[in-house]
Amino acid sequence: MNNNEKLRQDKSKGLEMYFSPEIALKFAELEQNDKNFRVARIADRVLMKETKDFDNPIYVAELGGGAHPDRYHDFFDKLLTEPSGHIDWVDISPYMLDLAKKYIEDEKYKKRNEVISFIKSDILEYLDKLEDNKLDVAIMKYTIDHMENIEDLFRLLSSKLKPGGKLISTIGSMSPELKSYSTNARFLYNGESFPDDEVRILKDGDNFTVKFFKVSGDPNAGYLDGAETVKYFHSADKFREMADTFGFDIFLGDWKEFIDEEKQEGEKMDQGILVLTKK
């Protein structure tokens, strides 16, 4: 194995499911579920709040975008408002990007092709190559807990975001308590499952395996063959330490603490978010 092959293997470690076209397709279909739609709507509301005073055109990057640019309806409308903005849809998997292109072939979303570029890249590699002070907004939905090296992410964001620029990220869990399963998946601690009535306590940098159910919300339906991935735990204290080190104002908490009640539009689901603003 040469050095380039080893580097590619290291970057895709824990993400192997996204490099199978069959599993990527099944996973993208599995993401068409109520929880995923609701999380995307929450992210959309946060994006609109945080960019309401940004003048067009704005430059955006969705980091680890996956298969679904058929989300963020209000925010895409903003990007398409003249003078139109731009969004780089960044993902390390060519198969997820191919699916993303197909999802916006639908007539409802086709206009989004005017403001989107699909970029096959590792997140840190993409940011490293980007010119400084380029981004108005970086988005990470279901992605930041795939990042093992959180310090490198913060360091790069501190130079690639404009002053006043934002990172808006969903957070899988802000608690160190790892439950045995969620709506869509079972979690393995040190590679092993554990009883449903127990939890395991994670420390900063710990990783855990996620095995996705074949049917969202139905553990009894079994697992989607081959659909498992590795995630990393980063504590609230770690996020705040990194924000202080690299010059960000930070909000970390439930989205309902961040959005005005009258703009929540009846959505009461809990969802952790991280919002960084470059000073």
N, C-alpha and C positions, 0 to 999 in steps of 0.2 A: 504494500500500500504506500503510494507516494504522499507527500505532505499535503497536497491539495485535497486528495481523497480523504485523508484523516481529518482535515479541517471541516470538510462538508459533513462528515459523519458526526463530529463533535457538535456542530450546530444543530443537527437534526436529532440529537440524543433526546429521548423521551417524547419525540414528536413523530415517531415512525408511522403511526396510523394515518397521518396526513399525506404520506408519500405512497399510499396505495390508492389507485383510482377508484376501486370498488368500495373501499371503506370510506374514503373521502365523500363519495356520492351518497352513501347511506347516512353518514353523519350529517351532511348538509340537509338531507331530508328530515332527519330527526330534529334538527334545529328549528324546523317549522312547527313550533309548539307554543302554547300560550305564554309560558314563562319567558321564553326567549323574546317574543314580541313585546312583552311588557317591559323587560329590561331595556330593550332598544328604545321604547317610547320614553322611558325615564332618562336615558342618555340623551335623547333628542331634546328633552326639556332643559336639561342642564346645559347642553351646547347652546341652545337659543338664549338662555339667561346670560351665559358668560360671554357671548359674542354680540349682544344687543347694541353695544356701543362701538363695535368694530366697523370701520368703513370698508366697503367693498373696493377692490377685490381682496379676498383673504386667501391665504395659502394654508392648507390643512394636510395632515398625514394621518391616515388610519393605520396604526402599527399592529400587525398581526390580524389583518382585516378578515380573513376567512372568506366564506362563500356568499356573504349576504350584504351587498350594497343596496339591496331592496329594503333598507331600513332608513331611519333618520329623515322622515318625509319633510318636516319643516326645515331642517338644516340644509337638505339638498335644494329646497326652494330658495333659501338664502344664497347658496353658492351659485345658483342659476340666475339670480337677479343681476342685471347689468349695472356696472361692469362686473362680469361673472368672475367668480373665484376658481379655485382648483383644489382637488384632493388627490394625493398619491395613496393608492390602495396597495399596501405593502404586505406581502406574505411570503414565507419561505417555501411554500408548497406550490408547485406549478398546477397541481390538480385543483386545489382550492381556488386559485386564480381563474382557471378555466371555467369552473362552476360559477364564480362571481360574474364573469362576463355573460354567461348564459342567463343568469337571473335578471339582468337588466336588459336582455333582449325583449322582455315583455314590453308591450306598447306603453304601459303605465310608467315605466322607468327608463325608457330608451333615451330620453333627453339627457339623462345623467351622464351618458357617454361624452357629452360636450365638455364636462368639467372633471373627468376622472382619468387617471393614468394607473394602469395595473403594473406593479413593480415586483418582480421576484427577488426577494432579498431577505436575509436575516435582519432583524430589527436594528441591532447595534451597528451592523455593517452599513445599512441604509443611512442611519443618522450620521455615522462617521464621514460618509462621502458627501453629505449635504453641506451647502455653504452655511457659514455662521449667520445667525439672526434671520433665518429664512422663514421659519414657521410661525404662523399666528396661533395655530391650534394643533396639538397632537391628541389623538384619541386611542384609547386602549380598552376595548370591550372584551371581557373574558380572556385577557392576554397577560396582564402584568404578573400574574402568579405563575406564568411559564418562564419568567425571567429569573435565572439563578443569580446573575450578577447585577443586583439592583443599584450598586454604586456606579457602575459604568453607565447604566441607563440615566441616572440623575445627572451625572457629569456631562453626558452628551446633550441632554435636553437643556442644560443650563447654557450651552453655547449655541444650540440650533434654534431655540425659541427666541423670538424678538422680545425686547423689554415689554412687559405686560402680557406676553404670550402665555398660553394655557396648555397644561396637560389635563385631560378629563378621562378618568379611568374608572371602570367598575372594579369592585373588590369582591372576590369570591367569599371571603370571610375575614372579619377583623378579630375574631376570637382564636386563641391558640388551641381551643378544643376541637379536635377532629372527630366529627360524628361518623358513624359507619356508612350512612348513605344520605343522598339528597334526592330531589325530584327526579333527576336524570341519571344518577350515577351512584356507584358504590366506591368507597374509599378504602385503600389498603395502606396500612401502616407498616413500614419496613417490608413491604411486599406481601403482607399477610392480612386477610380479612379478620374482623373482630366482631363480637356480638353486637346486635342492634341496640341493646340497652347500655352500652358502654361508650366511653370517649377515650381518645388518646391526646396527650398534651404535646403540642409542637413547640419547638424552639426556633429562633431565627436561623434561616438557611436550611431547615429540615425539608426533605421532600416527601411526597406521598403520591401513590398511584391512583388514578381515576379510571374506573371501568364503567363504560356507559351502558345503560339499559337499552334493550332492543326497542322498547316502547316507553316514551316519556311518561313518568309517573307510575309505572307498573313494574316493580322489581320482580314480580312473579313471571313476567314474560321472558326472563333471561337476559343475557348480554348480547350486544351487537358484536359479532365475531371480529376480533382484532382491534376493536375500538377501545384502546386504553392509552393513557398518556401520563406524563409525570408533571407535577406542579411543585412549587416551592412556597414555603411560608415566610412572610416578612411581617414583623410585628408593627403595631402602631408606633411604638417608640423608635423603631428603625426608620420608618417613613419620615417621622418628624426630625430625627437626627440628620437624615440625608437632605431634607428640605432646608434645614438650618445651614448645613455645610455648603450647599450649592446655591444658596441665595433665592429661595422660593418662599412665598407665603403659601400656607397649606390649609386646606379643609379636608378632614378625614372623618367620615361619619355616615349616618343614614341620609339618603337624598332628601327626605322630607324635612330635615333640619336645614336644608340648603335652599329649597325652593319655596317661594311664598305659597301659603295654603290655598289661596284662590286659584293658583296656577297648577295645582296638583290634579285637577280634573277627575276627582274621585278615585284616583289610584292610591291604594293604601299599602301596597306591597313593600316590605322592607327590602332595601338594597343599599349596600355600602358603596360609597364613591370616594375617590381621591381626586381633589382638584388642586393643582399646583399653579401658581402665578409667578412668573419670573419678575423679580424686583428690578 
